[in-house]
């Protein structure tokens, strides 16, 4: 099995697994479009690897696979930043929820004692 055939099979499996996760509602819609777009780009580059050379020369990268690593690294950094923002929002909401529950429990204790 050569590397191109392996790449095509891997990309098609990636898209299939993504669609299956969406169908089973294990992947939220806000992330589904992102992963489907990534899968489509991967399938495009695996079926037509020759389009990588003109793109890399356009941005003045002389070793074409370096462009893929650069795009992958930038994608990963942006996605990690997005997930960090989501986790921070959830942490703030959880803290506020715990505080509200504590206040309600305290009110119930004081109300039950009277």
C-alpha distances in whole Angstrom, upper triangle without the diagonal:
4,7,8,6,7,10,11,11,12,15,16,16,18,20,21,22,24,26,26,28,30,31,32,34,32,32,35,35,36,32,30,31,30,26,26,26,24,21,22,22,19,18,19,18,14,15,18,17,19,22,22,23,27,27,27,29,31,32,32,29,28,24,22,20,24,25,22,23,27,26,24,27,30,29,29,32,34,32,34,37,37,36,39,41,41,41,44,46,45,47,50,50,50,53,55,54,55,58,59,59,61,64,64,64,67,69,68,70,73,73,73,76,78
4,6,6,6,9,10,11,12,14,16,17,18,20,21,23,24,26,27,29,31,32,33,35,33,32,35,35,35,32,30,30,28,26,25,25,23,20,21,20,17,16,18,15,12,13,15,14,16,19,18,20,23,24,23,26,28,28,28,25,24,21,19,17,20,21,19,20,24,24,22,25,28,27,27,30,32,31,32,35,36,35,38,40,40,41,44,45,45,46,49,50,50,52,54,54,55,58,59,59,61,64,64,64,67,69,69,70,73,74,74,76,79
4,6,5,6,9,10,10,12,14,15,16,18,20,21,22,24,25,27,28,30,31,32,31,29,32,32,32,29,27,27,25,23,22,22,19,18,18,17,14,14,15,13,10,12,13,11,14,17,16,17,21,21,20,23,25,25,25,22,21,18,16,14,17,18,15,17,20,20,19,21,24,23,23,27,28,27,29,32,32,32,34,37,37,37,40,42,41,43,46,47,47,49,51,51,52,55,56,56,58,61,61,62,64,66,66,67,70,71,71,74,76
4,5,5,6,9,10,11,12,14,15,17,18,20,21,23,24,26,27,29,30,32,30,29,31,31,31,28,26,25,24,21,21,20,18,16,16,15,12,11,12,10,7,8,10,8,12,14,14,16,19,19,19,21,23,24,24,22,21,18,15,13,17,17,15,17,20,19,18,22,24,23,23,27,28,27,29,32,32,32,35,37,36,37,40,42,41,43,46,46,47,49,51,51,52,55,56,56,58,61,61,62,64,66,66,68,70,71,71,74,76
4,5,5,6,9,10,11,12,14,16,16,18,20,21,22,24,26,27,28,30,29,28,30,30,31,28,26,25,24,21,20,21,19,16,16,16,13,11,13,12,8,9,12,11,15,17,17,19,22,22,22,25,27,27,28,25,25,22,19,17,21,21,18,20,23,22,21,24,26,24,25,29,29,28,30,33,33,33,36,38,37,38,41,42,42,44,46,47,47,50,51,51,52,55,56,56,58,61,61,61,64,66,66,67,70,71,71,73,76
4,6,5,6,9,10,11,12,14,15,16,18,20,21,22,24,26,27,28,27,26,28,29,29,26,24,24,23,20,19,20,17,15,16,16,12,12,14,13,9,11,14,13,16,18,18,20,23,23,23,26,27,27,28,25,25,21,19,16,19,20,17,18,21,21,19,22,24,22,23,26,27,26,27,31,31,30,33,35,34,35,38,40,39,41,44,44,44,47,49,48,49,52,53,53,55,58,58,58,61,63,63,64,67,68,68,70,73
4,6,5,6,9,10,10,12,14,15,16,18,20,21,23,24,26,27,25,24,26,26,26,23,21,21,20,17,16,17,14,12,13,12,9,8,11,9,6,9,11,10,14,15,14,17,20,19,19,23,24,24,25,22,22,19,16,14,17,17,13,15,18,17,15,19,21,19,20,23,24,23,25,28,28,27,30,32,32,33,36,37,37,39,41,42,42,45,47,46,47,50,51,51,53,56,56,57,59,61,61,63,65,66,66,69,71
4,5,5,6,9,10,11,12,14,15,17,18,20,21,22,24,26,25,23,26,25,26,23,21,20,19,17,15,16,14,11,11,12,8,7,9,9,5,7,10,10,14,15,15,18,21,20,21,24,25,25,27,24,24,21,18,16,19,19,16,18,21,19,17,21,23,21,21,25,25,24,26,29,29,28,32,33,33,34,37,38,37,40,42,42,43,45,47,47,48,51,52,52,54,57,57,57,60,62,62,63,66,66,67,69,72
4,6,5,6,9,10,10,12,14,15,16,18,20,21,22,24,23,22,25,25,26,23,20,21,20,17,16,17,15,12,13,14,11,9,12,12,9,10,14,14,18,19,19,22,24,23,24,27,28,29,30,27,27,24,21,19,22,22,18,20,23,21,19,22,24,22,22,26,27,25,27,30,29,29,32,34,32,33,37,38,37,39,42,42,42,45,47,46,47,50,51,51,53,55,55,56,59,60,60,62,65,65,65,68,70
4,6,5,6,9,10,10,12,14,15,16,18,20,21,22,21,20,22,23,23,20,18,19,18,14,14,15,13,10,12,13,9,9,12,12,9,12,15,15,18,19,18,21,24,23,23,26,27,27,29,26,26,23,20,17,20,20,16,17,20,18,16,19,21,19,19,23,23,21,23,26,26,25,28,30,29,30,33,34,34,36,39,38,38,41,43,43,44,47,48,48,50,52,52,53,56,57,57,59,62,62,62,65,67
4,5,5,6,9,10,11,12,14,15,17,18,20,21,20,18,21,20,21,18,16,16,15,12,11,12,10,6,8,9,6,5,9,9,7,10,13,13,17,17,16,20,22,20,21,24,25,25,27,24,25,22,19,17,19,18,14,16,19,16,15,18,19,17,17,21,21,19,22,25,24,24,27,29,28,29,32,33,32,35,37,37,37,40,42,42,43,46,47,47,49,51,51,52,55,56,56,58,61,61,62,64,67
4,5,5,6,9,10,11,12,14,15,16,18,20,19,18,20,20,21,18,16,16,16,13,11,13,12,8,9,11,9,7,10,12,10,10,14,15,19,19,19,22,24,23,24,27,28,28,30,28,28,26,22,20,23,21,18,20,22,20,18,22,23,20,20,24,24,22,24,27,26,25,29,30,29,30,34,34,33,36,39,38,38,42,43,42,44,47,47,47,50,52,52,53,56,57,57,59,61,62,62,65,67
4,5,5,6,8,10,10,12,14,15,16,18,17,16,19,20,21,18,15,17,16,13,12,14,13,9,12,14,11,10,14,15,12,14,17,18,22,22,22,25,27,25,26,30,30,30,32,29,30,27,24,22,24,23,19,21,23,21,19,22,23,20,20,24,24,21,23,27,25,24,28,29,28,29,32,33,32,34,37,37,36,40,41,40,42,45,45,45,48,50,50,50,53,55,54,56,59,59,59,62,65
4,5,5,6,9,10,11,12,14,15,16,15,14,16,17,18,14,12,14,13,9,9,11,10,7,10,11,9,9,13,14,12,14,17,18,21,21,20,24,26,24,24,28,28,28,30,27,29,26,23,20,22,21,17,18,20,18,15,18,20,17,17,20,20,18,20,23,21,21,24,26,24,25,29,29,29,31,34,33,33,36,38,37,39,42,42,42,45,47,47,48,51,52,52,54,56,57,57,60,62
4,6,5,6,9,10,11,12,14,15,15,13,15,15,16,13,11,11,12,8,7,9,9,5,8,10,9,8,12,14,13,14,17,18,21,21,20,24,25,23,25,28,28,28,30,28,30,27,24,22,23,22,18,20,22,19,17,20,21,17,18,21,21,18,21,23,22,21,25,26,24,26,29,29,29,31,34,33,34,37,38,37,39,42,43,42,45,47,47,48,51,52,52,54,57,57,57,60,62
4,5,5,6,9,10,10,12,14,14,13,16,16,18,15,12,14,14,11,10,13,13,9,11,14,13,11,15,17,15,16,19,21,24,24,24,28,29,27,28,32,32,31,34,32,33,30,27,25,27,25,22,23,25,22,20,23,24,21,21,25,24,21,23,26,24,23,27,28,26,28,31,31,30,33,35,34,34,38,39,38,40,43,43,43,45,48,47,48,51,52,52,54,56,57,57,60,62
4,5,5,6,9,10,10,12,11,11,14,15,17,14,11,14,14,10,10,14,13,10,13,15,14,14,17,19,17,19,22,23,26,26,25,29,30,28,29,33,33,32,35,32,34,31,28,25,27,26,22,23,25,22,20,22,23,20,19,23,22,19,21,24,22,21,24,26,24,25,28,28,27,30,32,31,31,35,36,35,37,40,40,40,42,45,44,45,48,49,49,51,53,54,54,57,59
4,5,5,6,9,10,11,10,8,11,11,13,10,7,10,10,7,7,11,10,8,11,14,13,13,16,18,17,19,21,22,26,25,24,28,29,27,28,32,31,30,33,31,33,30,27,25,26,24,21,22,23,20,18,21,21,17,17,21,20,16,19,21,19,18,22,23,21,22,26,26,25,27,30,29,29,33,34,33,35,38,38,38,40,43,42,43,46,47,47,49,52,52,52,55,57
4,5,5,6,9,10,10,9,11,11,14,12,8,10,12,9,8,12,12,10,12,15,15,14,17,19,19,19,22,24,27,26,26,30,31,28,30,33,33,32,35,33,35,33,29,27,29,27,24,25,26,23,21,24,24,20,21,24,22,19,22,24,22,21,25,25,23,25,28,27,26,29,32,30,31,34,35,34,36,39,39,39,42,44,43,44,47,48,48,50,53,52,53,56,58
4,5,5,6,8,9,9,12,13,16,14,11,13,15,12,11,15,15,13,15,18,18,17,20,22,21,22,25,26,30,29,29,33,34,32,33,36,36,35,38,36,38,35,32,30,31,30,26,27,29,26,23,26,26,23,22,26,25,21,23,26,23,22,26,27,24,25,29,28,27,29,32,30,30,34,35,34,35,39,38,38,41,43,42,43,46,47,47,49,51,51,51,54,57
4,5,5,6,5,6,9,10,13,11,9,12,13,11,11,15,15,13,16,19,18,18,21,23,22,24,27,28,31,30,29,33,34,32,33,36,36,35,38,36,37,35,32,29,30,29,26,26,27,24,22,24,24,21,20,23,22,19,20,23,20,19,22,23,20,21,25,24,23,26,28,27,27,30,31,30,32,35,35,34,37,39,39,39,43,44,43,45,48,48,48,51,53
4,5,5,6,5,7,7,11,9,7,10,12,10,10,13,15,13,15,18,18,18,21,23,23,24,27,28,31,30,29,33,34,31,33,36,35,34,37,36,38,36,33,30,31,29,26,27,28,25,23,25,25,21,21,23,22,18,21,23,20,19,22,23,20,21,25,24,22,26,28,26,26,30,31,29,32,35,34,34,37,39,38,39,42,43,43,45,48,47,48,51,53
4,5,8,8,10,10,14,13,10,13,15,14,13,16,18,16,17,21,21,20,23,25,25,25,28,30,33,32,32,36,36,34,36,39,38,38,40,39,41,39,35,33,34,32,29,30,31,28,26,28,28,24,24,27,26,22,24,26,23,22,26,26,23,25,28,27,25,28,30,29,29,32,33,31,33,37,36,35,39,41,39,40,44,44,44,46,49,48,49,52,54
4,6,8,10,12,15,14,12,15,17,15,15,19,20,18,20,23,23,23,26,28,27,28,31,32,35,34,34,38,39,36,38,41,41,40,42,41,42,40,37,35,36,34,31,31,32,29,27,29,29,25,25,28,26,23,24,26,24,22,25,26,22,23,27,26,24,27,29,27,27,31,31,29,31,34,34,33,36,38,37,38,41,42,41,44,46,46,46,49,51
4,5,7,9,12,11,10,13,15,14,14,18,19,18,20,23,23,23,26,28,28,29,31,33,36,34,34,38,38,36,37,41,40,38,41,40,42,40,37,34,35,33,30,31,31,28,26,28,27,24,23,26,24,20,22,24,21,19,22,22,19,20,24,22,20,24,26,24,24,27,28,26,28,31,31,30,33,35,34,35,38,39,39,41,44,43,43,47,49
4,7,9,12,11,10,14,15,13,14,18,18,17,20,22,22,23,25,27,27,28,31,32,35,34,33,37,38,35,36,39,39,37,40,38,40,38,35,33,33,32,28,28,29,26,24,25,25,22,21,23,22,18,19,22,19,17,20,21,17,18,22,21,19,22,24,22,22,26,27,25,27,30,30,29,32,34,34,34,37,39,38,40,43,43,43,46,48
4,6,8,7,6,10,11,10,11,14,15,15,17,19,19,20,23,24,24,26,28,29,32,31,30,34,35,32,33,36,35,34,37,35,37,35,32,30,30,28,25,26,26,23,21,22,22,19,18,20,19,15,17,19,16,14,18,18,15,16,20,19,17,21,23,21,22,25,26,25,27,30,30,30,33,35,34,35,38,39,39,41,44,44,44,47,49
4,5,6,6,9,10,11,12,14,15,16,18,20,21,22,24,26,26,28,30,31,34,32,31,35,35,32,33,37,35,34,37,35,38,36,33,31,31,29,26,27,27,24,22,23,22,19,18,20,18,15,16,18,14,13,17,16,13,15,18,17,16,19,21,19,20,24,24,23,25,28,28,28,31,33,32,34,37,37,37,40,42,42,43,46,47
4,5,5,7,9,10,10,13,14,15,16,19,20,21,22,25,25,27,28,30,32,30,30,33,33,30,32,35,34,32,36,34,37,36,33,31,31,28,26,27,26,23,22,23,22,18,19,21,18,15,18,18,15,15,18,17,15,17,20,18,18,21,23,21,22,26,26,25,28,30,30,30,33,35,34,36,39,39,40,42,44,44,45,48,50
4,6,6,7,10,11,12,14,15,17,18,20,21,22,24,25,27,28,29,32,29,28,32,32,29,30,33,31,30,33,32,35,34,31,29,29,27,24,25,24,21,20,21,19,16,16,18,15,12,15,15,11,12,15,14,12,15,17,16,16,19,20,19,21,24,24,24,27,29,29,30,33,34,34,36,38,39,39,42,44,44,45,48,49
4,6,5,6,9,10,11,12,14,16,17,18,20,21,23,24,26,26,29,27,26,29,30,27,28,31,30,28,31,30,33,31,28,26,26,24,21,22,21,18,17,18,17,13,14,15,13,10,13,14,11,10,14,14,12,14,17,17,16,20,21,21,22,25,26,26,28,30,30,31,34,35,35,37,40,40,41,43,45,46,47,49,51
4,5,5,6,8,10,10,12,14,15,16,18,20,21,22,24,25,28,26,25,29,29,26,28,31,30,29,32,30,33,31,28,26,27,24,21,22,23,19,18,20,19,15,16,18,16,13,16,17,14,14,18,18,16,18,21,20,20,23,25,24,25,28,29,28,31,33,33,34,36,38,38,39,42,43,43,46,48,48,49,52,53
4,6,5,6,9,10,10,12,14,15,16,18,20,21,22,23,26,23,23,27,27,24,25,29,27,26,29,28,31,30,26,25,25,23,20,21,21,18,17,19,18,14,16,18,15,13,16,17,14,15,19,18,17,20,22,21,22,25,26,26,27,30,31,30,33,35,35,36,39,40,40,42,44,45,46,48,50,50,51,54,56
4,6,5,6,9,10,11,12,14,15,17,18,20,21,22,24,22,21,25,25,21,23,26,25,24,27,25,28,27,24,22,22,20,17,18,18,14,13,15,14,10,12,14,12,10,13,14,12,13,16,16,15,18,20,20,21,24,25,25,26,29,30,30,32,35,35,36,38,40,40,42,44,45,46,48,50,50,52,54,56
4,5,5,6,9,10,10,12,14,15,16,18,20,20,23,21,20,24,25,22,23,27,26,25,27,26,28,26,23,21,22,19,16,17,18,14,13,15,15,11,12,15,13,11,14,16,14,14,18,18,17,19,22,22,22,25,27,27,27,30,32,31,33,36,36,37,39,41,41,43,45,46,47,49,51,51,52,55,57
4,5,5,6,9,10,10,12,14,15,16,18,19,22,20,20,24,24,21,23,27,26,25,28,26,29,27,23,22,23,20,17,19,20,16,15,18,17,14,15,18,16,14,17,19,17,17,21,22,20,22,25,25,25,28,30,29,30,33,34,34,36,39,39,39,42,44,44,45,48,49,49,51,54,54,55,57,59
4,5,5,6,9,10,10,12,14,15,16,17,20,17,17,21,21,18,20,23,22,21,25,23,26,24,21,20,20,18,15,17,17,13,13,16,15,12,14,17,15,13,17,18,16,18,21,21,20,23,26,25,26,29,30,30,32,34,35,35,38,40,40,41,44,45,45,47,49,50,51,53,55,55,56,59,61
4,5,5,6,9,10,11,12,14,15,16,18,16,15,19,20,17,18,22,21,20,23,21,23,22,18,17,17,15,12,14,14,11,10,13,13,9,11,14,13,12,15,17,16,17,20,21,20,22,25,25,26,28,30,30,31,34,35,36,38,40,41,41,44,45,46,47,50,51,51,53,55,56,57,59,61
4,5,5,6,9,10,10,12,14,15,18,17,16,20,21,18,20,23,23,22,25,23,25,23,19,18,19,17,14,16,17,14,12,16,16,13,14,18,17,15,18,20,19,19,23,24,23,25,28,28,28,30,33,33,33,36,38,37,39,42,42,43,45,47,47,49,51,52,53,55,57,57,58,61,63
4,5,5,6,9,10,11,12,14,16,14,15,19,19,17,19,22,21,21,24,23,24,23,19,18,20,17,14,17,18,14,14,18,17,14,17,20,18,17,21,22,21,22,25,26,25,27,30,30,30,33,35,35,36,39,40,40,42,44,45,45,48,50,50,51,54,55,55,57,59,60,61,63,65
4,5,5,6,9,10,10,11,14,12,11,15,16,13,15,18,18,18,20,19,21,19,15,14,16,13,11,14,14,11,11,15,15,12,15,18,17,16,19,21,20,22,25,25,25,27,30,30,31,33,35,35,37,39,40,41,43,45,46,46,49,51,51,52,55,56,56,58,61,61,62,65,66
4,5,5,6,9,10,10,13,12,11,15,17,15,16,19,19,19,21,19,20,18,15,13,15,13,10,13,14,12,11,14,15,13,15,18,18,17,20,22,21,22,25,26,26,28,30,31,31,34,36,36,37,40,41,41,43,46,46,47,49,51,51,53,55,56,57,59,61,62,62,65,67
4,6,5,6,8,10,13,12,13,16,18,16,18,21,21,21,24,22,23,21,17,16,18,16,13,16,18,15,14,18,19,16,18,22,21,20,23,25,24,25,28,29,29,31,33,34,34,36,39,39,39,42,44,43,45,48,48,49,51,53,53,55,57,58,59,61,63,63,64,67,69
4,6,5,6,8,10,9,10,14,14,13,15,18,18,19,21,20,21,19,15,15,17,15,13,16,17,15,15,19,19,17,19,22,22,21,24,26,25,26,30,30,30,32,35,35,36,38,40,40,41,44,45,45,47,50,50,51,53,55,55,57,59,60,61,63,65,65,66,69,71
4,6,5,5,8,7,7,11,12,11,13,16,16,17,19,17,17,15,12,11,14,12,10,13,15,13,13,17,17,16,18,21,21,21,24,26,25,26,29,30,30,32,35,36,36,38,40,41,42,44,46,46,48,50,51,52,54,56,56,58,60,61,62,64,66,67,67,70,72
4,6,6,9,10,10,13,15,15,16,19,20,20,22,19,20,17,14,12,15,14,12,15,17,15,15,18,20,18,20,23,23,22,25,28,27,28,31,32,32,34,36,37,37,39,42,42,43,45,47,47,49,51,52,53,55,57,57,58,61,62,63,64,67,67,68,71,73
4,6,9,10,11,14,16,15,17,20,20,22,23,21,21,19,16,15,18,17,15,18,20,18,18,22,23,21,23,26,26,25,28,30,30,31,34,35,34,36,39,40,40,42,44,45,45,48,50,49,51,54,55,55,57,59,60,61,63,65,65,67,69,69,70,73,75
4,5,6,8,11,12,12,14,16,17,19,20,19,19,17,13,14,17,15,14,17,19,17,18,21,22,21,23,26,26,26,29,31,30,31,34,35,35,37,40,40,41,43,45,46,47,49,51,51,53,55,56,56,59,61,61,62,65,66,67,68,71,71,72,75,77
4,6,6,8,10,11,12,14,16,17,18,16,15,13,10,10,14,12,11,15,16,15,16,19,20,20,22,24,25,25,27,30,30,31,33,35,35,37,39,40,41,43,45,45,46,49,50,51,52,55,56,56,59,61,61,62,65,66,67,68,71,71,72,75,77
4,5,6,8,9,11,12,14,16,16,15,14,13,10,11,14,13,13,16,18,17,18,21,22,22,24,27,27,27,30,32,32,33,36,37,37,39,42,42,43,45,47,48,49,52,53,54,55,58,58,59,61,63,64,65,67,69,69,71,73,74,75,78,80
4,6,6,7,9,10,11,13,14,14,14,13,10,12,14,12,12,16,16,15,17,20,20,20,22,25,24,25,28,29,29,31,34,35,35,37,39,40,41,43,45,46,47,49,51,51,53,55,56,57,59,61,62,63,65,67,67,69,71,72,73,75,77
4,6,5,6,9,10,11,12,11,11,10,6,8,10,8,8,12,13,12,14,17,17,17,20,22,22,23,25,27,27,29,31,32,33,35,37,38,39,41,43,44,45,47,49,50,51,53,54,55,57,59,60,61,63,65,66,68,69,70,71,74,76
4,5,5,6,9,10,10,9,8,8,6,9,11,9,11,14,14,14,16,19,19,20,22,24,25,26,28,30,30,32,34,35,36,38,40,41,42,44,46,47,48,50,52,53,54,56,57,59,60,62,63,65,67,68,69,71,73,73,75,77,79
4,5,5,6,9,10,10,10,11,9,12,13,11,13,16,16,15,18,20,20,21,24,25,25,27,29,30,31,33,35,35,37,39,40,41,43,45,46,47,49,51,52,53,55,57,58,59,61,63,64,65,67,68,69,71,73,74,75,77,79
4,5,5,7,9,9,10,11,8,11,11,8,10,13,13,12,15,17,16,17,20,21,21,23,26,26,27,29,31,32,33,35,37,37,39,41,42,43,45,47,48,49,51,53,54,55,57,59,60,61,63,65,66,68,69,70,71,74,75
4,5,5,6,5,7,7,5,8,8,6,9,11,11,11,14,15,15,17,19,20,21,23,25,26,27,29,31,32,33,35,36,38,39,41,42,44,45,47,48,50,51,53,54,56,57,59,60,62,63,65,66,68,69,70,72,74,76
4,5,5,6,6,9,8,11,11,10,13,15,14,15,18,19,19,20,23,24,24,26,28,29,30,32,34,35,36,38,39,41,43,44,45,47,48,50,51,53,54,56,57,59,60,62,63,65,67,68,69,71,73,74,75,77,79
4,5,8,9,12,11,14,13,11,14,16,14,14,18,19,18,19,23,23,23,25,28,28,29,31,33,33,35,37,38,39,41,43,44,45,47,49,50,51,53,55,56,57,59,60,62,63,65,66,68,70,71,72,74,76,77
4,6,9,11,10,13,11,9,12,14,11,12,15,16,15,17,20,20,20,23,25,25,26,29,30,30,32,34,35,36,38,40,41,43,44,46,47,49,50,52,53,55,56,58,59,61,62,64,65,67,68,69,71,73,75
4,6,9,10,13,11,10,13,14,13,14,17,18,17,19,22,22,23,25,27,27,29,31,32,33,35,37,38,39,41,42,44,45,47,48,50,51,53,54,56,57,59,60,62,63,65,66,68,69,71,72,74,75,77
4,6,7,9,7,7,10,11,10,12,15,15,15,18,20,20,21,24,25,26,27,29,31,32,34,35,36,38,40,41,42,44,45,47,49,50,51,53,55,56,57,59,61,62,63,65,66,68,70,71,72,74,76
4,6,9,8,9,12,13,13,15,17,18,18,21,22,23,24,27,28,29,31,33,34,35,37,38,39,41,43,44,46,47,49,50,52,53,54,56,58,59,60,62,64,65,67,68,70,71,73,74,75,77,79
4,6,6,7,10,11,11,13,15,16,17,19,21,22,24,25,26,28,30,31,32,34,36,37,38,40,42,43,44,46,47,49,51,52,53,55,57,58,59,61,62,63,65,67,68,69,71,73,74,76,78
4,5,6,7,9,10,11,13,15,16,17,19,21,22,23,25,27,28,29,31,32,34,35,37,39,40,41,43,44,45,47,49,50,51,53,55,56,57,59,61,62,64,65,66,68,70,71,72,74,76
4,5,5,7,9,10,11,12,14,15,17,19,20,21,23,25,26,27,29,31,32,33,35,36,37,39,41,42,43,45,47,48,49,51,53,53,55,57,58,59,61,63,64,65,67,68,69,71,74
4,5,5,6,9,10,10,12,14,15,16,18,20,21,22,24,25,27,29,30,31,33,35,36,37,39,41,42,43,45,46,47,49,51,52,53,55,57,58,59,61,62,64,66,67,68,70,72
4,5,5,6,8,10,11,12,14,15,16,18,20,21,22,24,26,27,29,30,32,33,35,36,38,39,40,42,44,45,46,48,50,51,52,54,55,57,58,60,61,63,65,66,67,69,71
4,5,5,6,8,10,10,12,14,15,16,18,20,21,22,24,26,27,28,30,32,33,34,36,37,38,40,42,43,44,46,48,49,50,52,53,55,57,58,59,61,63,64,65,67,69
4,6,5,6,9,10,10,12,14,15,16,18,20,21,22,24,26,27,28,30,31,32,35,36,37,38,41,42,43,45,46,47,49,51,52,53,55,57,58,59,61,62,63,65,67
4,5,5,6,8,10,11,12,14,15,17,18,20,21,23,24,26,27,29,30,31,33,35,36,37,39,41,42,44,45,46,48,50,51,52,54,56,57,58,60,61,63,65,67
4,5,5,6,8,10,11,12,14,15,16,18,20,21,22,24,26,27,29,30,32,33,34,36,38,39,40,42,44,45,46,48,49,51,53,54,55,57,59,60,61,63,65
4,6,5,6,9,10,10,12,14,15,16,18,20,21,22,24,26,27,28,30,32,32,34,36,37,38,40,42,43,44,46,48,49,51,52,53,55,57,58,59,61,63
4,5,5,6,9,10,11,12,14,15,16,18,20,21,22,25,26,27,29,30,31,33,35,36,37,39,41,42,43,45,46,47,49,51,52,53,55,57,58,60,62
4,5,5,6,9,10,11,12,14,15,17,19,20,21,23,24,26,27,29,30,32,33,35,36,38,39,41,42,44,45,47,48,50,51,53,54,56,57,59,61
4,6,5,6,9,10,11,12,14,15,17,18,20,21,23,24,26,27,28,30,32,33,34,36,38,39,41,42,43,45,47,48,49,51,53,54,55,57,59
4,6,5,6,9,10,10,12,14,15,16,18,20,21,22,24,26,26,28,30,31,32,34,36,37,38,41,42,43,45,46,47,49,51,52,53,55,57
4,5,5,6,9,10,10,12,14,15,16,19,20,21,23,25,26,27,29,30,31,33,35,36,37,39,41,42,43,45,46,48,50,51,52,54,56
4,5,5,6,9,10,11,12,14,15,17,19,20,21,23,24,26,27,29,30,32,33,35,36,38,39,41,42,44,45,47,48,50,51,53,55
4,5,5,6,9,10,11,12,14,15,17,18,20,21,22,24,26,27,28,30,32,33,35,36,37,39,41,42,43,45,47,48,49,51,53
4,5,5,6,9,10,10,12,14,15,16,18,20,21,22,24,25,27,28,30,31,33,35,36,37,39,41,42,43,45,46,47,49,51
4,5,5,6,9,10,11,13,14,15,17,19,20,21,23,24,26,27,29,30,32,33,35,36,38,39,41,42,44,45,47,48,50
4,5,5,6,9,10,11,13,14,16,17,18,20,22,23,25,26,27,29,31,32,33,35,37,38,39,41,43,44,45,47,49
4,5,5,6,9,10,11,12,14,15,16,18,20,21,22,24,26,27,28,30,31,33,34,36,37,39,41,42,43,45,47
4,5,5,6,9,10,10,12,14,15,16,18,20,21,23,24,26,27,29,30,31,33,35,36,37,39,40,42,44,46
4,5,5,6,9,10,11,12,14,15,17,18,20,21,23,24,26,27,29,30,32,33,35,36,38,39,41,43,44
4,5,5,6,9,10,11,12,14,16,16,18,20,21,22,24,26,27,29,30,32,33,35,36,37,39,41,43
4,5,5,6,9,10,10,12,14,15,16,18,20,21,22,24,26,27,28,30,31,33,35,36,37,39,41
4,5,5,6,9,10,11,12,14,15,17,19,20,21,23,25,26,27,29,30,32,33,35,36,38,40
4,5,5,6,9,10,11,12,14,16,17,18,20,21,23,24,26,27,29,31,32,33,35,37,38
4,5,5,6,9,10,10,12,14,15,16,18,20,21,22,24,26,27,28,30,31,32,35,36
4,5,5,6,9,10,11,12,14,15,16,18,20,21,23,24,26,27,29,30,31,33,35
4,5,5,6,9,10,11,12,14,16,17,19,20,21,23,25,26,27,29,30,32,34
4,5,5,6,9,10,11,12,14,15,16,18,20,21,23,24,26,27,28,30,32
4,5,5,6,9,10,10,12,14,15,16,18,20,21,22,24,25,27,29,31
4,5,5,6,9,10,11,12,14,15,17,19,20,21,23,24,26,27,29
4,5,5,6,9,10,11,12,14,15,17,18,20,21,22,24,26,28
4,5,5,6,9,10,11,12,14,15,16,18,20,21,22,24,26
4,5,5,6,9,10,11,12,14,15,16,18,20,21,23,25
4,5,5,6,9,10,11,12,14,15,17,18,20,21,23
4,5,5,6,9,10,11,12,14,15,16,18,20,22
4,5,5,6,9,10,10,12,14,15,16,18,20
4,5,5,6,9,10,11,12,14,15,17,19
4,5,5,6,9,10,11,12,14,16,17
4,5,5,6,9,10,10,12,14,16
4,5,5,6,9,10,10,12,15
4,5,5,6,8,10,11,13
4,5,5,6,8,10,11
4,5,5,6,9,10
4,5,5,6,9
4,5,5,7
4,6,6
4,6
4
